[in-house]
Amino acid sequence: MSRPIRVSIIVPVCNNPRDLRECLAALNASSYSNFEVIVVDDASTDETRSVASAGGASVLRLTKNSGPSSARNLGAQHATGDILFFVDADVVVGPNAVSRVVRTLEQHPEIAAVFGSYDSEPRARGMVSQYRNLLHHYVHQHGDEAASTFWGACGAIRRHVFASVGGFDEKRYPRCIEDIELGYRLRRAGHRIMLDKGLQGTHLKRWTLRSMIRTDICCRAIPWTRLIFETKSAPDDLNLRDGQRASVAAVGIALLSLLLAPFRTEAIVVAAAALLVVLVLNRSLYGFFLRHRGPLFATGAFAMHVLYYFYGGVTYLYVWCDCRLWGGERSLTLSQGIKALPAPSARKTASL
């Protein structure tokens, strides 16, 4: 009888001992036996490393905070498994998650990578946290199984494929959309990626309105729009579906109409009609919010979603102007805010 495939679970973390403790407890409760857990401490200044060691993980340390790309790449360099399973420190996976990943890749040898989604029971309370995490769950649950990208918070890839494409990009995408960019490279190299909607984990992160907007703009919209311009590819999947693009346009029309309302009263009708278009285009999502959290939450979620479309559209226009008119440096600086980093092999690391 052949030995079960070995899996290396790689967990990047920085200053998050509380969530890491729960993440590791869930991984240690896995129904699959042939795996190792590698925690890569991204220069934490608290008890994160000791929590990782107490949780039974092998611990690697970056002496300079470098971002998830570098942390995951370092973990992959030290991995002994045939499958690399990346799990964020604030994600709690179920006991069958590892075995599900192995079974999927065993049964589908043509698939190079597989990823899942957050579940519909985010831990953090509050309108913003619930909206943000439920939106992510909904988008992934309604995405195409033949995925056009990758997700690093709960995603696995065959080790030899990961090595063949050079791992995560540490230079241009050290902290933002590094998993999306990896997915694009995988697809360009001819590899197939699967979105497994049954592979889910509970997200522990607490969001504020400020952190959500900042993340959406600086760590998602700006770098992702730049990547779309650079690759000349905008697949109709996940957050880039045609209905979402139409919703951005409708929100823009609504807001412009409201600005004109003091001068032209009929502009109010145009604004209302545009918002009605947003409601119709996203009726399935808002129905999901209504069923899971009730009418008050669904109303608040609608308002937050309109805000999301607004700053997403403004960001797209900003990056378009930057790339077409200003040379592209402004948006790059805003989204990264950090200097390029050397490869993991050139950095000093410590194994604890």
C-alpha positions in Angstrom: 0.0 0.0 0.0 1.4 3.4 -1.0 2.2 6.0 1.6 -0.2 8.9 1.8 0.9 12.1 0.1 2.8 14.4 2.4 1.4 17.9 2.8 3.3 21.0 4.0 1.0 23.5 5.6 2.6 27.0 5.5 1.3 29.7 7.9 2.7 33.2 7.5 2.1 35.4 10.6 3.1 38.7 12.1 2.2 39.8 15.6 -1.0 37.7 15.9 -0.5 35.1 18.6 -4.2 34.9 19.5 -5.5 33.9 16.1 -2.4 31.7 15.4 -3.1 29.7 18.5 -6.6 28.8 17.2 -5.4 28.3 13.7 -2.8 25.7 14.8 -5.2 24.0 17.1 -7.5 23.4 14.1 -4.7 22.2 11.9 -3.5 19.8 14.6 -7.0 18.3 14.8 -6.9 17.4 11.1 -8.2 14.0 10.1 -5.3 13.7 7.7 -2.0 12.4 9.3 0.9 12.8 6.9 1.5 16.6 7.1 3.8 19.1 8.7 3.0 22.7 9.8 5.6 25.4 9.1 4.9 28.8 10.7 6.9 31.6 9.2 7.2 34.5 11.6 7.5 37.7 9.7 9.6 39.6 12.3 7.0 39.6 15.1 7.8 41.6 18.2 5.4 39.8 20.6 4.9 36.1 21.7 3.9 34.9 18.2 7.0 32.7 17.9 6.5 31.0 21.3 2.9 30.3 20.5 3.9 28.7 17.2 6.4 26.5 18.9 4.0 25.5 21.6 1.5 24.6 18.9 3.9 22.0 17.5 4.9 23.8 14.4 8.3 24.1 12.8 9.1 27.8 13.1 11.1 29.9 10.7 11.8 33.6 11.3 12.3 36.5 9.0 14.5 39.1 10.7 12.9 42.0 8.7 9.2 42.4 8.2 8.8 41.4 4.5 5.2 40.5 3.8 3.4 37.3 3.0 5.1 36.7 -0.3 8.5 36.3 1.3 7.1 34.4 4.3 5.3 31.9 2.1 8.3 31.5 -0.2 10.6 30.8 2.8 8.2 28.2 4.1 8.1 26.5 0.7 11.9 26.4 0.6 11.9 24.4 3.8 8.9 22.2 3.0 9.2 18.5 2.6 5.7 17.8 1.3 4.6 17.2 -2.3 1.7 19.6 -1.7 2.0 23.1 -0.3 -1.1 24.2 1.6 -1.1 27.9 2.4 -3.3 28.9 5.4 -3.4 32.4 6.9 -2.9 32.7 10.7 -6.4 34.2 11.1 -8.2 31.3 9.3 -9.5 28.2 11.1 -10.0 25.3 8.8 -12.1 22.2 9.4 -10.7 18.8 10.3 -11.2 17.5 6.8 -9.6 20.4 5.0 -6.2 18.8 4.4 -7.7 15.5 3.3 -10.0 17.3 1.0 -7.1 19.1 -0.7 -5.2 15.8 -1.1 -8.3 14.0 -2.5 -8.9 16.8 -5.0 -5.4 16.9 -6.3 -5.2 13.0 -6.4 -8.5 12.7 -8.3 -7.6 15.5 -10.7 -4.0 15.2 -11.8 -4.6 17.9 -14.4 -5.2 20.4 -11.6 -2.1 22.3 -10.4 -3.7 24.3 -7.5 -6.9 24.4 -5.5 -8.4 27.0 -3.2 -11.5 27.6 -1.2 -13.3 30.4 0.6 -14.3 31.8 4.0 -17.4 30.2 5.5 -20.6 32.0 6.2 -20.0 32.3 10.0 -17.3 34.9 10.4 -16.2 35.2 14.0 -15.9 39.0 14.4 -19.1 40.8 15.2 -20.1 44.2 13.9 -21.6 45.4 10.6 -18.3 46.0 8.7 -16.7 42.6 9.7 -19.8 40.7 8.9 -20.4 42.4 5.6 -16.8 42.1 4.5 -16.4 38.4 5.3 -19.9 37.4 4.0 -19.2 39.3 0.8 -16.0 37.3 0.3 -17.9 34.0 1.0 -20.6 34.9 -1.4 -18.3 35.9 -4.2 -16.2 32.7 -4.0 -19.3 30.5 -3.6 -20.6 31.9 -6.9 -17.3 31.9 -8.8 -16.4 29.5 -11.6 -14.8 26.3 -10.4 -12.4 26.6 -13.3 -10.7 29.5 -11.6 -8.6 32.2 -13.2 -6.7 33.1 -10.1 -5.4 31.8 -6.8 -6.1 32.6 -3.1 -3.4 32.3 -0.5 -5.4 32.4 2.7 -6.7 28.8 2.1 -5.2 27.4 -1.0 -2.9 24.6 -2.0 -0.5 24.0 -5.0 1.6 21.1 -6.1 5.2 21.8 -4.9 6.9 21.2 -8.2 4.5 23.6 -10.0 5.0 26.2 -7.4 8.8 26.0 -7.9 8.5 26.0 -11.7 6.7 29.4 -11.8 9.0 30.9 -9.2 6.7 31.1 -6.2 5.2 34.3 -5.0 6.5 37.6 -6.4 8.4 39.3 -3.7 9.5 42.4 -5.6 6.4 43.9 -7.1 3.8 42.1 -5.0 5.3 41.5 -1.5 2.1 42.3 0.5 -0.8 42.9 -1.9 -2.6 40.6 -4.4 0.5 38.3 -4.4 -1.8 35.3 -4.7 -3.8 36.8 -7.5 -0.7 37.5 -9.5 0.6 34.0 -8.8 -2.7 32.7 -10.2 -2.3 34.7 -13.3 1.2 33.3 -13.9 0.0 29.8 -13.3 -2.7 30.2 -15.9 -0.3 31.8 -18.4 2.0 28.8 -17.9 -0.9 26.5 -18.9 -1.8 25.2 -15.4 -5.3 24.7 -14.2 -6.7 26.0 -10.9 -9.8 24.8 -9.2 -12.1 26.7 -6.8 -13.4 24.1 -4.4 -16.5 25.6 -2.8 -16.5 22.9 -0.1 -13.1 23.9 1.1 -13.9 26.6 3.7 -12.4 28.2 6.8 -13.7 30.5 9.4 -12.1 34.0 9.3 -11.2 35.5 12.6 -10.2 39.0 11.4 -12.0 42.1 12.7 -12.6 44.9 10.2 -13.2 48.6 10.7 -14.6 50.8 8.0 -11.2 52.6 7.8 -9.2 49.4 7.5 -11.6 48.0 4.9 -11.5 51.0 2.7 -7.7 51.3 3.0 -7.2 47.6 2.2 -9.6 47.7 -0.7 -7.9 50.7 -2.3 -4.3 50.3 -1.5 -3.9 46.5 -1.3 -6.6 45.4 -3.8 -8.0 47.9 -6.3 -4.7 49.8 -7.2 -2.4 46.8 -7.6 -5.0 44.6 -9.2 -5.9 47.3 -11.7 -2.3 47.8 -12.5 -1.9 44.0 -13.0 -4.9 44.0 -15.4 -3.3 46.8 -17.4 0.0 45.1 -17.5 -1.3 41.6 -18.4 -4.1 43.0 -20.6 -6.3 40.4 -19.0 -9.5 40.9 -17.0 -11.3 37.6 -16.6 -15.1 37.6 -16.0 -14.8 35.9 -12.7 -15.0 36.6 -8.9 -14.7 40.4 -8.3 -14.4 41.2 -12.1 -17.7 39.9 -13.4 -19.5 42.0 -15.9 -22.4 42.7 -13.5 -20.0 44.2 -11.0 -18.4 46.5 -13.7 -21.9 47.6 -14.7 -22.7 48.3 -11.0 -19.6 50.6 -10.7 -20.9 52.5 -13.7 -24.4 52.8 -12.3 -23.1 54.0 -8.9 -21.1 56.6 -10.7 -24.1 57.8 -12.6 -26.1 57.9 -9.4 -23.6 60.1 -7.6 -23.1 62.5 -10.5 -26.9 62.8 -10.7 -27.1 63.7 -7.0 -24.5 66.4 -7.5 -26.7 67.8 -10.3 -29.9 67.5 -8.2 -29.7 71.1 -6.8 -29.7 72.4 -10.3 -31.9 69.9 -12.1 -34.6 68.2 -10.0 -35.0 65.4 -12.6 -31.5 64.3 -11.7 -33.0 62.7 -8.5 -35.0 60.4 -10.7 -31.9 59.4 -12.6 -30.0 58.7 -9.4 -32.8 56.6 -8.0 -33.0 54.6 -11.3 -29.3 54.0 -11.3 -29.4 52.7 -7.7 -32.3 50.5 -8.7 -30.0 49.1 -11.4 -27.4 48.3 -8.8 -30.1 46.6 -6.7 -31.3 44.5 -9.6 -27.8 43.5 -10.7 -26.9 42.4 -7.2 -30.2 41.0 -6.1 -28.8 37.6 -5.4 -26.1 39.0 -3.1 -28.6 41.2 -1.2 -31.0 38.3 -1.0 -28.1 36.3 0.6 -27.5 39.1 3.2 -31.3 39.2 3.9 -31.6 35.5 4.5 -28.5 35.2 6.7 -28.7 38.4 8.7 -32.1 40.0 8.3 -33.5 43.2 6.7 -31.5 45.7 8.8 -28.2 44.1 8.0 -29.2 43.8 4.3 -30.0 47.5 4.2 -26.7 48.5 5.7 -24.8 46.1 3.5 -26.4 47.7 0.4 -25.2 51.1 1.5 -21.7 49.7 2.1 -21.7 47.9 -1.2 -22.6 51.2 -3.0 -19.6 52.8 -1.2 -17.5 49.9 -2.3 -18.4 50.4 -5.9 -17.8 54.1 -5.6 -14.2 54.0 -4.3 -13.5 51.0 -6.6 -14.5 53.0 -9.6 -12.6 56.1 -8.5 -9.5 54.0 -7.9 -9.8 52.4 -11.4 -10.0 55.9 -13.0 -7.0 57.0 -10.9 -4.9 54.1 -12.0 -6.0 54.5 -15.6 -4.9 58.2 -15.5 -1.6 57.2 -13.8 -0.7 54.5 -16.3 -1.8 56.5 -19.3 -0.8 60.1 -18.4 1.6 60.1 -15.4 3.9 57.2 -16.1 2.4 54.8 -13.6 4.7 55.7 -10.6 2.1 57.3 -8.4 -0.2 54.3 -8.0 2.7 52.0 -7.7 4.1 54.0 -4.8 0.7 54.3 -3.1 -0.1 50.6 -3.3 3.2 49.2 -2.2 4.7 51.9 0.1 7.8 49.6 0.5 11.1 49.0 -1.2 11.9 46.0 -3.3 13.2 43.1 -1.2 15.9 40.6 -2.1 15.1 36.9 -2.6 14.7 34.7 0.6 18.0 33.0 0.0 19.8 36.4 0.3 18.1 37.3 3.6 19.2 36.2 7.0 16.8 33.7 8.5 16.6 31.8 11.7 15.1 28.4 12.3 13.8 28.1 15.8 
